[in-house]
């Protein structure tokens, strides 16, 4: 009765000993198919390795997965909002309690608190993104890693926008309160155009400092510096303590306690977001350009060396069946280069003016439309080149090698 009440999935997997046996079986049934309950089923190669498949998710239909993906996206948005309103706003209000006059300014404690908030938000979003990708119940590890990369990048970008918008607004109110002036001698509070406010030196400097602190060391260095201790040293130390304290854990169970983890492909999300951060600098004060790029280069040299040692010494295996996540990484790289295109339009418009605020060729909404249009066009161009130029060349090279 149990077997009769069970429903089969829409597809089944056959595992062969080697590629030659697989190709031979496919050719043998290419015309007739495989008869299952008097129905001819098609036999086609699977791009995923058997160990990369999640057999327990095979019963999840595309409709069910769509709902799960939607729930995961809602969870990410709620997490960003909760983190912003419960932690960033109290921090911003604390920062606004200083008068910024006669030495009444925040000290090193405030900067350290900001670093903890940024790193904590990234760790929290990492956990929520990982949970969301697994909750979507994809059929393979590669699909799950792709979903995680998109979730994590989307959550980090949303968190960055919320944080910088809040911090910049409060910083603007503080500067207005202390009577900050623009380079032409006008009071910052007397500016009535958003474009003039954004182009003014006090706001540009404030945003540049906020973004630089967000980049270094909060995002570029601290998470990767802590990763060896949190991911390699701590689990091994805890396993040593647990196995040593419990004499019942012996043999294979003890070996599993000390087992190393797998090398995942989530590093694409880390690197792409770091590049997204650094290409936001051209929108604001160029004084932070060299510092931010130097911090990016230094931190990624460290990250490359760390990942090299990690791959050789601290992971037991890789688990990916194809270049899907790598291809997604190349597609997501369209985001930072598109932001650069928008920054080029913004700065070129500033240079087209006579030196006064808001005197460029584009003004108001037309400037935003021009910058966004450049970003969208470059994004489409980037994806088109990947799809119609890079991908065919890659397929041709793979076929010639085979």
BANUTOR-344857 format. One record per residue (C-alpha): residue in one letter; residue number from 1; z, y, x. Coordinates in steps of 0.2 Angstrom, whole numbers, padded with zeros to 4 digits, always signed. Each point is the difference from the previous one (the first is absolute). Layout:
# BANUTOR-344857
+------+-----+-------+-------+-------+
| rest |  nr |     z |     y |     x |
+------+-----+-------+-------+-------+
|    A | NUM |     Z |     Y |     X |
...
+------+-----+-------+-------+-------+
//
This chain:
# BANUTOR-344857
+------+-----+-------+-------+-------+
| rest |  nr |     z |     y |     x |
+------+-----+-------+-------+-------+
|    X |   1 | +0000 | +0000 | +0000 |
|    X |   2 | +0004 | +0012 | +0015 |
|    X |   3 | -0018 | -0003 | +0007 |
|    X |   4 | -0008 | +0002 | -0017 |
|    X |   5 | +0009 | +0017 | -0003 |
|    X |   6 | -0006 | +0007 | +0017 |
|    X |   7 | -0015 | +0011 | +0001 |
|    X |   8 | -0012 | +0000 | +0015 |
|    X |   9 | -0006 | +0016 | +0009 |
|    X |  10 | -0017 | +0006 | +0000 |
|    X |  11 | -0004 | -0005 | +0018 |
|    X |  12 | +0006 | -0014 | +0012 |
|    X |  13 | +0000 | -0001 | +0019 |
|    X |  14 | -0006 | -0014 | +0011 |
|    X |  15 | +0005 | -0001 | +0018 |
|    X |  16 | -0011 | -0007 | +0013 |
|    X |  17 | +0003 | -0005 | +0017 |
|    X |  18 | -0012 | +0011 | +0008 |
|    X |  19 | -0014 | +0013 | -0004 |
|    X |  20 | -0014 | -0013 | +0002 |
|    X |  21 | +0007 | -0011 | -0013 |
|    X |  22 | +0002 | +0015 | -0012 |
|    X |  23 | -0018 | +0005 | +0002 |
|    X |  24 | -0006 | -0018 | -0002 |
|    X |  25 | +0010 | -0001 | -0017 |
|    X |  26 | -0007 | +0017 | -0006 |
|    X |  27 | -0018 | -0005 | +0003 |
|    X |  28 | +0002 | -0017 | -0008 |
|    X |  29 | +0005 | +0007 | -0017 |
|    X |  30 | -0009 | +0016 | +0002 |
|    X |  31 | -0012 | -0004 | -0015 |
|    X |  32 | +0010 | -0012 | -0010 |
|    X |  33 | +0018 | +0007 | +0002 |
|    X |  34 | +0016 | -0010 | -0002 |
|    X |  35 | +0003 | -0008 | -0018 |
|    X |  36 | +0018 | +0004 | -0006 |
|    X |  37 | +0002 | -0005 | -0018 |
|    X |  38 | -0019 | -0001 | -0003 |
|    X |  39 | -0001 | +0018 | +0006 |
|    X |  40 | -0010 | +0004 | +0016 |
|    X |  41 | +0011 | +0010 | +0012 |
|    X |  42 | -0007 | +0010 | +0014 |
|    X |  43 | +0006 | -0004 | +0018 |
|    X |  44 | +0000 | +0016 | +0011 |
|    X |  45 | +0009 | +0003 | +0017 |
|    X |  46 | +0017 | +0009 | +0000 |
|    X |  47 | +0002 | +0014 | +0012 |
|    X |  48 | +0019 | -0003 | +0001 |
|    X |  49 | +0009 | -0013 | +0010 |
|    X |  50 | +0011 | -0013 | -0009 |
|    X |  51 | +0016 | +0007 | +0008 |
|    X |  52 | -0005 | +0017 | -0006 |
|    X |  53 | +0000 | -0005 | -0018 |
|    X |  54 | +0014 | +0003 | -0012 |
|    X |  55 | -0001 | -0016 | -0011 |
|    X |  56 | +0014 | +0006 | -0011 |
|    X |  57 | -0010 | +0015 | -0006 |
|    X |  58 | -0016 | -0009 | -0005 |
|    X |  59 | +0005 | +0000 | -0018 |
|    X |  60 | +0000 | +0019 | -0001 |
|    X |  61 | -0015 | +0007 | -0009 |
|    X |  62 | -0009 | +0016 | +0005 |
|    X |  63 | +0006 | +0008 | -0016 |
|    X |  64 | +0018 | -0004 | +0005 |
|    X |  65 | -0003 | +0006 | +0017 |
|    X |  66 | -0006 | +0017 | -0006 |
|    X |  67 | +0016 | +0002 | -0009 |
|    X |  68 | +0010 | -0004 | +0015 |
|    X |  69 | -0009 | +0012 | +0011 |
|    X |  70 | +0003 | +0013 | -0013 |
|    X |  71 | +0018 | -0003 | +0000 |
|    X |  72 | +0001 | +0000 | +0019 |
|    X |  73 | -0009 | +0017 | +0000 |
|    X |  74 | +0013 | +0007 | -0013 |
|    X |  75 | +0014 | -0007 | +0011 |
|    X |  76 | -0007 | +0009 | +0015 |
|    X |  77 | -0002 | +0017 | -0009 |
|    X |  78 | +0018 | -0002 | -0007 |
|    X |  79 | +0007 | -0004 | +0017 |
|    X |  80 | -0008 | +0015 | +0008 |
|    X |  81 | +0006 | +0011 | -0014 |
|    X |  82 | +0018 | -0007 | +0000 |
|    X |  83 | +0001 | +0002 | +0019 |
|    X |  84 | -0006 | +0018 | -0001 |
|    X |  85 | +0011 | +0006 | -0014 |
|    X |  86 | +0016 | -0010 | +0005 |
|    X |  87 | -0001 | +0003 | +0019 |
|    X |  88 | -0013 | +0013 | +0005 |
|    X |  89 | +0005 | +0013 | -0013 |
|    X |  90 | +0019 | +0000 | +0005 |
|    X |  91 | -0005 | +0001 | +0018 |
|    X |  92 | -0012 | +0015 | -0004 |
|    X |  93 | +0014 | +0008 | -0009 |
|    X |  94 | +0012 | -0002 | +0014 |
|    X |  95 | -0013 | +0008 | +0012 |
|    X |  96 | -0002 | +0014 | -0012 |
|    X |  97 | +0019 | +0004 | +0001 |
|    X |  98 | -0003 | +0008 | +0017 |
|    X |  99 | -0004 | +0018 | +0000 |
|    X | 100 | -0010 | -0001 | +0016 |
|    X | 101 | +0007 | +0017 | +0006 |
|    X | 102 | +0012 | +0004 | +0014 |
|    X | 103 | -0001 | -0018 | +0007 |
|    X | 104 | +0004 | -0009 | -0017 |
|    X | 105 | -0013 | -0013 | +0002 |
|    X | 106 | +0000 | -0019 | -0001 |
|    X | 107 | +0004 | -0010 | +0016 |
|    X | 108 | -0003 | -0017 | +0007 |
|    X | 109 | +0009 | -0008 | -0013 |
|    X | 110 | -0012 | +0006 | -0013 |
|    X | 111 | -0015 | -0006 | +0010 |
|    X | 112 | +0008 | -0017 | +0003 |
|    X | 113 | +0003 | -0001 | -0019 |
|    X | 114 | -0019 | +0004 | -0003 |
|    X | 115 | -0005 | -0014 | +0012 |
|    X | 116 | +0011 | -0012 | -0009 |
|    X | 117 | -0007 | +0005 | -0017 |
|    X | 118 | -0018 | -0002 | +0006 |
|    X | 119 | +0003 | -0017 | +0009 |
|    X | 120 | +0010 | -0006 | -0015 |
|    X | 121 | -0014 | +0004 | -0012 |
|    X | 122 | -0013 | -0009 | +0010 |
|    X | 123 | +0011 | -0015 | +0001 |
|    X | 124 | +0003 | +0000 | -0019 |
|    X | 125 | -0018 | +0003 | -0003 |
|    X | 126 | -0004 | -0015 | +0011 |
|    X | 127 | +0011 | -0011 | -0009 |
|    X | 128 | -0006 | +0006 | -0017 |
|    X | 129 | -0018 | -0002 | +0005 |
|    X | 130 | +0003 | -0018 | +0007 |
|    X | 131 | +0008 | -0005 | -0016 |
|    X | 132 | -0014 | +0008 | -0010 |
|    X | 133 | -0013 | -0009 | +0010 |
|    X | 134 | +0009 | -0017 | -0003 |
|    X | 135 | +0003 | +0004 | -0018 |
|    X | 136 | -0018 | +0002 | -0003 |
|    X | 137 | -0002 | -0019 | +0003 |
|    X | 138 | -0016 | +0000 | +0010 |
|    X | 139 | -0008 | -0017 | +0004 |
|    X | 140 | +0000 | +0002 | +0019 |
|    X | 141 | +0010 | +0009 | +0014 |
|    X | 142 | -0015 | +0011 | +0005 |
|    X | 143 | -0001 | +0007 | -0018 |
|    X | 144 | +0019 | +0003 | +0001 |
|    X | 145 | -0001 | +0009 | +0016 |
|    X | 146 | -0014 | +0011 | -0006 |
|    X | 147 | +0010 | +0005 | -0016 |
|    X | 148 | +0015 | +0004 | +0011 |
|    X | 149 | -0010 | +0011 | +0012 |
|    X | 150 | -0007 | +0010 | -0015 |
|    X | 151 | +0017 | +0001 | -0009 |
|    X | 152 | +0009 | +0005 | +0016 |
|    X | 153 | -0013 | +0013 | +0005 |
|    X | 154 | +0000 | +0007 | -0018 |
|    X | 155 | +0019 | +0001 | -0001 |
|    X | 156 | +0001 | +0008 | +0017 |
|    X | 157 | -0013 | +0014 | -0005 |
|    X | 158 | +0009 | +0003 | -0016 |
|    X | 159 | +0016 | +0001 | +0008 |
|    X | 160 | -0007 | +0012 | +0013 |
|    X | 161 | -0007 | +0012 | -0013 |
|    X | 162 | +0016 | +0000 | -0010 |
|    X | 163 | +0011 | +0003 | +0015 |
|    X | 164 | -0011 | +0014 | +0008 |
|    X | 165 | -0003 | +0009 | -0016 |
|    X | 166 | +0018 | +0001 | -0003 |
|    X | 167 | +0005 | +0005 | +0017 |
|    X | 168 | -0013 | +0013 | +0001 |
|    X | 169 | +0004 | +0008 | -0016 |
|    X | 170 | +0019 | +0001 | +0004 |
|    X | 171 | -0005 | +0006 | +0017 |
|    X | 172 | -0011 | +0014 | -0008 |
|    X | 173 | +0015 | +0005 | -0011 |
|    X | 174 | +0011 | +0001 | +0015 |
|    X | 175 | -0012 | +0011 | +0010 |
|    X | 176 | -0002 | +0011 | -0015 |
|    X | 177 | +0019 | +0002 | -0001 |
|    X | 178 | +0002 | +0005 | +0018 |
|    X | 179 | -0015 | +0013 | -0001 |
|    X | 180 | -0013 | -0009 | +0010 |
|    X | 181 | -0016 | +0010 | +0004 |
|    X | 182 | -0018 | -0006 | +0003 |
|    X | 183 | -0010 | +0005 | +0015 |
|    X | 184 | -0006 | +0015 | -0008 |
|    X | 185 | +0017 | +0007 | -0004 |
|    X | 186 | +0001 | -0004 | -0018 |
|    X | 187 | +0015 | -0009 | -0008 |
|    X | 188 | -0003 | -0018 | -0003 |
|    X | 189 | +0007 | +0002 | -0018 |
|    X | 190 | -0013 | +0013 | -0004 |
|    X | 191 | -0015 | -0012 | +0002 |
|    X | 192 | -0006 | -0005 | -0018 |
|    X | 193 | -0014 | -0012 | +0005 |
|    X | 194 | +0003 | -0018 | +0004 |
|    X | 195 | -0014 | +0000 | +0013 |
|    X | 196 | +0008 | +0015 | +0009 |
|    X | 197 | +0017 | -0008 | +0000 |
|    X | 198 | -0007 | -0016 | +0007 |
|    X | 199 | -0010 | +0009 | +0014 |
|    X | 200 | +0015 | +0011 | +0005 |
|    X | 201 | +0008 | -0003 | +0017 |
|    X | 202 | +0018 | -0003 | -0006 |
|    X | 203 | -0006 | -0014 | -0013 |
|    X | 204 | -0012 | -0007 | +0013 |
|    X | 205 | +0014 | -0001 | +0013 |
|    X | 206 | +0013 | -0007 | -0012 |
|    X | 207 | -0012 | -0014 | -0006 |
|    X | 208 | -0006 | -0004 | +0018 |
|    X | 209 | +0018 | -0002 | +0005 |
|    X | 210 | +0004 | -0011 | -0015 |
|    X | 211 | -0015 | -0011 | +0002 |
|    X | 212 | +0003 | -0001 | +0019 |
|    X | 213 | +0018 | -0006 | -0003 |
|    X | 214 | -0006 | -0012 | -0013 |
|    X | 215 | -0012 | -0007 | +0013 |
|    X | 216 | +0011 | +0000 | +0015 |
|    X | 217 | +0011 | -0009 | +0002 |
|    X | 218 | +0002 | -0005 | -0019 |
|    X | 219 | -0016 | -0009 | -0003 |
|    X | 220 | -0009 | -0002 | +0017 |
|    X | 221 | +0015 | -0008 | +0010 |
|    X | 222 | +0016 | -0004 | -0008 |
|    X | 223 | -0005 | -0014 | -0012 |
|    X | 224 | -0010 | -0008 | +0014 |
|    X | 225 | +0014 | +0002 | +0013 |
|    X | 226 | +0012 | -0008 | -0013 |
|    X | 227 | -0012 | -0014 | -0004 |
|    X | 228 | +0004 | -0012 | +0015 |
|    X | 229 | +0019 | +0001 | -0004 |
|    X | 230 | -0002 | -0002 | -0019 |
|    X | 231 | -0014 | -0013 | +0000 |
|    X | 232 | +0002 | -0010 | +0016 |
|    X | 233 | +0018 | +0002 | +0008 |
|    X | 234 | +0010 | +0001 | -0016 |
|    X | 235 | -0007 | -0016 | -0009 |
|    X | 236 | +0002 | -0010 | +0016 |
|    X | 237 | +0018 | +0007 | +0003 |
|    X | 238 | +0005 | -0004 | -0018 |
|    X | 239 | -0008 | -0018 | +0001 |
|    X | 240 | +0010 | -0003 | +0017 |
|    X | 241 | +0016 | +0006 | -0009 |
|    X | 242 | -0003 | -0011 | -0016 |
|    X | 243 | -0005 | -0015 | +0009 |
|    X | 244 | +0014 | +0001 | +0013 |
|    X | 245 | +0013 | +0003 | -0014 |
|    X | 246 | -0006 | -0014 | -0011 |
|    X | 247 | +0000 | -0017 | +0008 |
|    X | 248 | -0009 | -0008 | -0015 |
|    X | 249 | -0016 | +0009 | +0004 |
|    X | 250 | -0008 | -0012 | +0012 |
|    X | 251 | -0017 | -0006 | +0006 |
|    X | 252 | -0015 | +0006 | -0010 |
|    X | 253 | +0010 | +0012 | -0011 |
|    X | 254 | +0007 | +0008 | +0016 |
|    X | 255 | -0018 | +0002 | +0007 |
|    X | 256 | -0006 | +0008 | -0017 |
|    X | 257 | +0015 | +0013 | +0002 |
|    X | 258 | -0007 | +0006 | +0017 |
|    X | 259 | -0019 | -0001 | -0006 |
|    X | 260 | -0010 | +0015 | +0004 |
|    X | 261 | -0009 | +0010 | -0013 |
|    X | 262 | -0019 | +0002 | -0003 |
|    X | 263 | -0011 | +0014 | +0006 |
|    X | 264 | -0005 | +0010 | -0016 |
|    X | 265 | -0014 | +0012 | -0002 |
|    X | 266 | +0010 | +0014 | -0006 |
|    X | 267 | -0002 | +0010 | +0016 |
|    X | 268 | -0016 | +0007 | -0007 |
|    X | 269 | +0010 | +0010 | -0013 |
|    X | 270 | +0012 | +0007 | +0013 |
|    X | 271 | -0014 | +0006 | +0012 |
|    X | 272 | -0011 | +0007 | -0014 |
|    X | 273 | +0015 | +0010 | -0007 |
|    X | 274 | +0004 | +0007 | +0017 |
|    X | 275 | -0018 | +0006 | +0002 |
|    X | 276 | +0000 | +0008 | -0018 |
|    X | 277 | +0016 | +0009 | +0006 |
|    X | 278 | -0008 | +0007 | +0016 |
|    X | 279 | -0016 | +0006 | -0009 |
|    X | 280 | +0010 | +0011 | -0012 |
|    X | 281 | +0005 | +0011 | +0015 |
|    X | 282 | -0017 | +0009 | +0000 |
|    X | 283 | +0004 | +0007 | -0017 |
|    X | 284 | +0015 | +0010 | +0007 |
|    X | 285 | +0006 | +0008 | +0016 |
|    X | 286 | -0011 | -0006 | +0014 |
|    X | 287 | +0015 | +0002 | +0012 |
|    X | 288 | +0006 | -0017 | -0005 |
|    X | 289 | -0017 | -0009 | +0003 |
|    X | 290 | +0003 | -0005 | +0018 |
|    X | 291 | +0018 | -0005 | -0002 |
|    X | 292 | -0004 | -0011 | -0015 |
|    X | 293 | -0015 | -0008 | +0008 |
|    X | 294 | +0010 | -0003 | +0016 |
|    X | 295 | +0014 | -0008 | -0010 |
|    X | 296 | -0013 | -0011 | -0009 |
|    X | 297 | -0008 | -0006 | +0016 |
|    X | 298 | +0017 | -0004 | +0008 |
|    X | 299 | +0007 | -0009 | -0015 |
|    X | 300 | -0016 | -0011 | -0002 |
|    X | 301 | +0000 | -0004 | +0018 |
|    X | 302 | +0018 | -0007 | -0002 |
|    X | 303 | -0006 | -0008 | -0016 |
|    X | 304 | -0014 | -0009 | +0008 |
|    X | 305 | +0011 | -0006 | +0014 |
|    X | 306 | +0013 | -0006 | -0012 |
|    X | 307 | -0012 | -0009 | -0011 |
|    X | 308 | -0007 | -0009 | +0016 |
|    X | 309 | +0017 | -0006 | +0004 |
|    X | 310 | +0003 | -0005 | -0018 |
|    X | 311 | -0016 | -0010 | -0002 |
|    X | 312 | +0003 | -0010 | +0017 |
|    X | 313 | +0019 | -0003 | -0002 |
|    X | 314 | +0007 | +0004 | -0017 |
|    X | 315 | -0011 | -0007 | -0014 |
|    X | 316 | -0004 | -0019 | -0003 |
|    X | 317 | -0017 | +0002 | -0008 |
|    X | 318 | -0013 | +0011 | -0008 |
|    X | 319 | -0006 | -0003 | -0018 |
|    X | 320 | -0016 | +0008 | -0005 |
|    X | 321 | -0016 | -0008 | -0005 |
|    X | 322 | -0013 | +0014 | +0003 |
|    X | 323 | -0002 | +0019 | +0004 |
|    X | 324 | +0004 | +0006 | -0018 |
|    X | 325 | +0015 | +0010 | +0005 |
|    X | 326 | -0009 | +0007 | +0015 |
|    X | 327 | -0014 | +0005 | -0011 |
|    X | 328 | +0012 | +0009 | -0012 |
|    X | 329 | +0007 | +0009 | +0015 |
|    X | 330 | -0017 | +0007 | +0005 |
|    X | 331 | -0002 | +0005 | -0018 |
|    X | 332 | +0017 | +0009 | -0001 |
|    X | 333 | -0004 | +0009 | +0016 |
|    X | 334 | -0012 | +0010 | -0011 |
|    X | 335 | +0016 | +0009 | -0006 |
|    X | 336 | +0005 | +0009 | +0016 |
|    X | 337 | -0018 | +0005 | +0005 |
|    X | 338 | -0003 | +0007 | -0018 |
|    X | 339 | +0016 | +0010 | +0002 |
|    X | 340 | -0007 | +0007 | +0017 |
|    X | 341 | -0016 | +0005 | -0010 |
|    X | 342 | +0011 | +0010 | -0012 |
|    X | 343 | +0010 | +0008 | +0014 |
|    X | 344 | -0016 | +0005 | +0008 |
|    X | 345 | -0006 | +0009 | -0016 |
|    X | 346 | +0017 | +0008 | -0002 |
|    X | 347 | +0001 | +0007 | +0018 |
|    X | 348 | -0018 | +0005 | +0000 |
|    X | 349 | +0003 | +0010 | -0015 |
|    X | 350 | +0015 | +0009 | +0008 |
|    X | 351 | -0011 | +0004 | +0015 |
|    X | 352 | -0014 | +0007 | -0011 |
|    X | 353 | +0012 | +0014 | -0006 |
|    X | 354 | +0004 | +0017 | +0008 |
|    X | 355 | +0017 | -0006 | +0006 |
|    X | 356 | +0010 | +0005 | -0016 |
|    X | 357 | +0008 | -0014 | -0010 |
|    X | 358 | -0012 | -0007 | -0014 |
|    X | 359 | -0015 | +0009 | +0007 |
|    X | 360 | -0011 | -0015 | +0003 |
|    X | 361 | -0016 | -0004 | -0009 |
|    X | 362 | +0008 | -0012 | -0012 |
|    X | 363 | +0015 | +0006 | -0010 |
|    X | 364 | +0012 | -0008 | -0012 |
|    X | 365 | -0006 | -0015 | -0009 |
|    X | 366 | -0017 | +0001 | +0008 |
|    X | 367 | +0008 | -0004 | +0017 |
|    X | 368 | +0010 | -0015 | -0007 |
|    X | 369 | -0017 | -0006 | -0008 |
|    X | 370 | -0009 | +0002 | +0016 |
|    X | 371 | +0013 | -0009 | +0011 |
|    X | 372 | +0002 | -0014 | -0013 |
|    X | 373 | -0019 | -0001 | -0002 |
|    X | 374 | -0002 | -0002 | +0019 |
|    X | 375 | +0014 | -0014 | +0000 |
|    X | 376 | -0008 | -0009 | -0014 |
|    X | 377 | -0018 | +0001 | +0007 |
|    X | 378 | +0006 | -0006 | +0017 |
|    X | 379 | +0010 | -0014 | -0008 |
|    X | 380 | -0015 | -0006 | -0009 |
|    X | 381 | -0011 | +0001 | +0016 |
|    X | 382 | +0013 | -0010 | +0010 |
|    X | 383 | +0001 | -0014 | -0013 |
|    X | 384 | -0019 | +0000 | -0002 |
|    X | 385 | -0003 | -0002 | +0019 |
|    X | 386 | +0012 | -0014 | +0001 |
|    X | 387 | -0008 | -0009 | -0015 |
|    X | 388 | -0018 | +0002 | +0004 |
|    X | 389 | +0000 | +0002 | +0019 |
|    X | 390 | +0015 | -0008 | +0008 |
|    X | 391 | +0002 | -0015 | -0011 |
|    X | 392 | -0018 | -0006 | +0001 |
|    X | 393 | +0000 | +0002 | +0019 |
|    X | 394 | +0017 | -0010 | +0000 |
|    X | 395 | -0007 | -0014 | -0011 |
|    X | 396 | -0016 | -0001 | +0011 |
|    X | 397 | +0010 | -0001 | +0016 |
|    X | 398 | +0011 | -0014 | -0008 |
|    X | 399 | -0015 | -0010 | -0006 |
|    X | 400 | -0008 | +0001 | +0017 |
|    X | 401 | +0016 | -0006 | +0008 |
|    X | 402 | +0001 | -0015 | -0012 |
+------+-----+-------+-------+-------+
//
